[in-house]
Amino acid sequence: SAGIPRLAARGWDRPWLGDTFLQVADRVPVTAPMAFHVGFSRTTWAGQSLPFALDFVGMTGCSLLASIDAIGIVHAVAGSGSLPLTVPQSPPLVGASFFAQALVIDPFANLAGVTASNAVEFTIGVR
């Protein structure tokens, strides 16, 4: 197992209005398939309270920490994976928050062979 994936924005990237920024997950198996999901809630999803423990599906110690409103699938390269997100040029979005988390295929991590990263809250800004 590669351990617990860690999700963050690329060092200098931020979700600026009209720009593309990169979210990166590291500490993942070298070429693992990954799913990044973003959502607009960290308290509920599909009628369930968050965080939502995933032990019952074999992901012992993992939790769903952000609602799943959009998903992007990528493959890791050299132990990390990234997904670019473009923030629309829409002034009403300034100050809005969204949340992201990564799910990573890691066959030796648990019975499900999937691990969940931390969640990150992003707030849309303007330059």
C-alpha angles and dihedrals in degrees: 000000000000092000127236114343116237120215125199142140113269105272100267100022122107131171098261120176109269094007135106118235131185126235113199133197119196136176090063131130111282099260102009122155110243138189120209114197130190129194144168098237137058093180106054142015130173091351094307128113117244135259089054117189114231097197091111091065093049097266094121112196094009126115137189102241103173134040116258107236098142133013134202122190122209140156122240119244118205093347101313137077132198139194125196117221123195117211111214119242092248116132094206087068093066108115094015117131131216132179133225137194135171130224115201133194105236109160095196098046100082143327093290093048090227131107131195126221129219116278124247128206115216124193118202114236140177127233 
